[in-house]
Amino acid sequence: MAPTSPKEQLTAAVIPDTQSRLGEGPCWHPQEQVLYWVDIEGHALRRYNPATAKVIVYPMPERINAVAPILEGGLLVALHNRICKCDIATEVLEEVATPLHDASIRFNDGKCDPAGRFWIGTMALDVTPGTAELFCLHKNLEVKQVLQNLTISNGLAWSADAATLYFIDTPTHTIQAFNYDLATGEIGQKREVVRVPEEEGMPDGMDIDTEGNLWIALHGGAAVACYNPATGEQLQKIKVPAVNVTSCTFGGPDLDTLYITTAREWLSEEQLEQYPLSGSMFEVKPGVQGREVNFFIPQS
């Protein structure tokens, strides 16, 4: 099934009662059939059940920057500088790793690879160039630095055969691809596969569909764009009624709904007047299906 033709440009619809200060990291939980996402600056984890249209907000003690399901139950969350297990039923946090020790650096986007490791990037609060890194939390809870000298470590995705890791360092306006060793979690040769023109916005979070195409949130571009990483060609663009689009993921019973997070933090009064729905979650059916989320699998 091919994406909708660019000539048939779609606009994502807002989901009521989902407004965040800085929405990020959407994650569809296939067992619970709900969508989780984070409000970084609002210090909250959010949960949306499309079957009931109910939204639940779980307050957090500090910034929460990413969320991933754990195979044995519960969620893995990246807070300001620590990674914790979160029991949703009790809202209890259990710290599993604290690799960051500079309060001016926080975690950013994170996801699990197909083997069950958790990958998580960082950024400086003042976005100082070259201060960000990309880490990998292994199943034995050991954290290893994988990349450094980044600025805003962002979107992650793996190819269907897990031989390629796609990665975004936002200010570069590019999507990089690394040869990937699933057995060890090590990355190899790097190449540029997509370049996002400056006038279209900055690449932020992303997801990958069953055809192997990348769906990239365009921060400042009021859109999500679909790219073929084999050619670098833009295949489709989804309009979003919010200027700062932060991330996206496929969800729903058939994984054919694209859920899109946005931000309202730091927007001017003029921008908020133009985009009053900023910060909300949006949804659209672009005509393709995504892949099921990867779970974190701790060593037993």
N, C-alpha and C positions, 0 to 999 in steps of 0.2 A: 504494500500500500504506500503510495507516494504522498509526500506532503501536498497540501493545497497549493495550487499555482499562485505565484506572487501577484498575479492579476486579480485573484480572489482574496485579497488581503482581509484577514480576520481581525476583529477587535476583542480582546479578552473582557469578560464580564466580572464586575466586582462581586465578592462574597460578603454579605452584610455582617456587621459586628466583628470585623477582623482587623481593624486598624491598629497598627503598631507605630512606635516611634521609628524603629529601624528593623523592619522585618527581614529575615534572612533564613538560610538553611532549611528549606522545606524538605520533608522526609515522609513518604507514604509508608505506613506500617501495614504490610500485607496480612498479618494475622489479626490485627485489631480493626482493619479496614477504616483507619482514620489517618488524618494528616497532622503531623507535628511540624512546628516551625518555631523560630526563636525571635524575640524582640530584644535585640542586643542592648540598646540604650534604655529600654523599658524594664530591663532585668526580669524578663518573664519567658517561660516556655508556654507555647499555645498549642491547643489540640482542637481540631475541627472534624466533626463527624458529618459527612455529607448526607447520610441516611436520615439524620434527625435535624440537620442544620444547626446543631448545638456547638458552641465554642466554649472551651474551658481554659482558664488562664491559671498557670501555676507560677506564683511569684518566686524569684530566685534572689539569693543574698547579694548578688553582684551581676556584672554583665554575663550573659550566656550567649555563646557565639556559634555553637554547632550542636547537633543532636543526631544520634544514630541508634538503631535498635540493637539490643544484645540478644544473642541466640537463646540464652538460658532464661531470658525474661528481663524486663526493665529497659532502661535507656542509658546510653553513654552520652554525657554532656561535657562540652568544653566551656568552662567558665572563664573568668578573666585570665588567670594564669595557671589553672589546674584542671585536670580531667577527672570527672567523678562518675560513678554509677548513680543512677537516680531511680528510686522505687516510686513509681507514680501513685500507687495505692496509698503509701504512707508519706510521700513527698520527702523521704529521707535521702540525703546525699552521702555517698561513701567515696572518699578521695582515693584515687588509684595511682595518680602520677602528678607531679608538680615540676615540670621541666623549665618553667620560666621564673626568673628571679628579679627581673627589672619591671617595676610597676608601670613604667611608661610603655611597655610592650604588652599587647593582649593577643589572645588567640583570635583567629578569624575562621574562614571556611574549613570544613572538615567532612570526610566521608570514609567509608570502609572499602577496602579492596575485595575482590572476589574470594580471597583466602581468609578474610576475617580480621585483617589488621586495620587499625584506625589511623588515617592520615589527616593531619591538621596543620594549617599554616598560621602565620602570625602577621602582625603589622604594628607599627608604632602609633600611639594615640595621635601624634602630630604628623604622621605619615612621612617621617624622615626617610629619604631614599636609602636603600641598601641595608636597612636594619632588620628586615623581615627574614623569616626562615620557613622551611617546610620540614615537619617532623613526622615520624611514623611510630605509633604505639603498637608494639608487637604483642602477640598473644600472651607472652609471659610478663606483660606490663612493663617491659623495658622500652624506653623512648630513645630513638635514634634520630639525629639530625641528618636530613637527606640533601637539602638545598639551603644555601645562604646567599647573602647579598641581594635579597629580593626587596620589594617595596610594599606591595599589598598581595600577599599570597592568597589566591582565591580559588576559582572553580577547579574541580577534579572530576575525571571520568575515566573509565577503563573500556577498552575494546572488548567485543564479545569473547575473543579468544584469550583475553587478559595479557596479550603480548605487547600492548601499547597503553601507556598512561598519558592522558591529556591533562594539561595544566595551564592555568592562567596566572600570570603576574600582571595585575590590571594595568599599570601605567605603560607597559610595553605595547599595548594594543594588539597583542598576538596570542594565539593558542599554540603552545609547544607540545610536541609529542616526544615521549621517551620510550626507548625499548624497555620492556618490563619483564622481570623474572619473577613469576608468581610464587615459585618455590621459596625464594629467599627474600622477596620484597625489594630487591635492588634494581635501580634504574641504570640504563645504559645510554647509548647515543641519543642526542637531542636534535630535533629538527623543528622548524616552524611550519605549521600546516594551515593556519588561518591568520589573516591580518584584518583587523576591524578598522575601517577608515575613521579618522578622528571625528568627522562630522556626524557619524552614526552613534557616537557614545563610546563609553569604555567597557570592555568585557569584564563581567563580574562573575556570578555563579553560573553553572551550566549542568546539563544532563545529556544523556545519550539515548537515542531511540534504537529500536530493533534493527533498523537498516544501517546503523553505525554512524548516523548523522548527529552532529552536535547542536544542542539548543542552548543559546548563549544569551544571558540577561545583559541588556545594554544600559548601563548606568549613565544617566544624562540623555538617553536616546528614546525614552518612552516606548520601548519595544523589546521583544525577544526575537532573535534571528536564528534561523537554522542554516548550518553550514555543512557542506560535504568536506570532511577532513582530507580526503584523497585528492581533491582538486582545489580546495580553498574557496569554492563557489558558494555564494549565498543562494539557498534554495527557496526560502520563505521568510517572511517577517510578520510577526504578530504585533499589532498596535496595543499598547497598554495605556489606560487613562491615568498614568502617573509618570513623572519624568525620570525619577531615579528607580529603575528596575534593578533588583539586587540578585535574584536567583530564580530557579524554576526546577520543577521535577514532575515526572509523570506519576499519576495515581488514579484512583478509582478502581472498581472491581475488574475492569478490563485494561487498566493501565493506559487508557486512551485520553485521559484528561490532563492537560498541562496546567499545573498550579504555579502561580507566579507571585513572588514576594516583592514588595516595594518599600520605600522609605519616605518619611516626611521630615525627619530630623534635618536641621540645617537649611531647610528651604526658606526663601524669603516670603514675605506676605504676598507679594505679587505672584510668585510661583504657586503658593498654596491656593490663591484665588483662581489661578488657571487650572491647577490640578488638585481639586479639593479631596479627591479620593486617595491621595498619596498616603502610603503606609498600609493600605489595605492588601488583602490577598485577592488575586484575580484567578479566573479559570477560563479555559478554552479547549475545544476539541479540534486539534489541528489536522486530523486525518491520519495519524500514525500512532503507534504504541511504543511505550517505553519499556524498560527492563526493571525487574523487581530489585528493590534496594538490597545492598549487601549488609549482612549483620556483622556485628563485632562478635568474635568467637574467642573468649579467653581460654587460656590453657587450663585443662582440667587437672 
